[in-house]
Amino acid sequence: MNHRTDWLNAMLKIAEPVLTALHNRQLKQVMPMQQGAGETAYLEALGRTLAGIAPWLEQAGSTPQEEQLRQRYCALARSAIAAGTDPTSPDYLCFSAQQSIVDAAFLAHAIIRAPRELFAALPAQDKAHVIAALKATRVGRAPHFNNWLLFSAMIETALLVMDEPDWDMMRVDYALRQHEQWYVGDGAYADGPAFHWDYYNSFVIHPMLLDITRTVEPQNPQWQGMHARMLPRAQRYAAVLERMISPEGTYPPIGRSLCYRFGAFQALAQLAQQEQLPPQLPPEQVRCALSAVLQRFMARDDALFDAEGWLKLGMLGDQPGLGESYITTGSLYLCTAVFLPLALPETHCFWAGAPQAWTAKKIWAGEDLPADGALYD
């Protein structure tokens, strides 16, 4: 079994319908809607797809064949961005609704993860359209008092990366300071004033906090040290995520937004991609754990995809009852976040290391392991 090939094939199978439809400027015509056919559903599909595949787009391919694929998808991604941000396009996306703050943030995160391929390589007019689209989220809209603060901060961080002089430092500062107040310990943040048992620490909080602080720290002396303080928390949370993967490649169906599927492991995947896994987690062990999850899902193509290759609403299968009122077909594409380690070359130990059983598989096979312990910070 070639884990890298399996991952790449799965990622491209998921991303292909979204990017091709936007490239053809037909997304609004062809993307199905099982529920929640809101005006921002199409922006969801673009932003979330690109947020997951962006690091792979930014790095040269490991083989000539993979590089050829990467170049094709880079071109598709840029064309998709152009189609979605051009006000004259039939696929011009909605950046002015309150929900747009969320979905524009995932597009912004993609650009931060691949600034060269997804922004610098755009023609000047397309760059101007992207900047105008992200700024449109500011007008008359305020984020909810929870993880949404990070969406506003991510948009402003992307504007900083784009060298926009009027990026809003206050939106970033507010999000960072408030999340410091919402840290509840042992690697977990509350989602607003109350803690929730769900995967939003992985869907949003840790990945965005790390990438925002890594990017903006030099801009404000008061932000110095934030990234270093937040990284051990993310590492602890990633270790917990890895322990949640059963010997069979399943994980607890806890909390809301389960339809984001294996996007629940974004925090673990991001630390692997950025080579910042906690010391007790060898990269090859994480690869095997995440591969078990992916195999569990991808073995059921009929359960994940409709006849045209679009994701169905559900976790494992067509399960619309699992979809909250805010879930649309576009929402489902946050699952691409698990594929972040594809940015690592095939020679990296994440891919090239000998297979290792993951924690739950070792323990339930009777192997003796060191005791787990909490993070006290």
Secondary structure by P-SEA (a helix, b strand, c coil): ccaaaaaaaaaaaaaaaaaaaaaacccccccccccccccaaaaaaaaaaaaaaaaaaacccccaaaaaaaaaaaaaaaaaaaaaccccccccccccccaaaaaaaaaaaaaaaccccccccccaaaaaaaaaaaaccccccccccccaaaaaaaaaaaaaaaccccccaaaaaaaaaaaaaacccccccccccccccccccccccaaaaaaaaacccccccccccccccaaaaaaaaaaaaaaaccccccccccccccccccccaaaaaaaaaaccccccccaaaaaaaaaaaaaaacccccccccccccccccccccccccccccccccccccccccccccccccccccccccccccaaaaaaacccccbbbbbcc
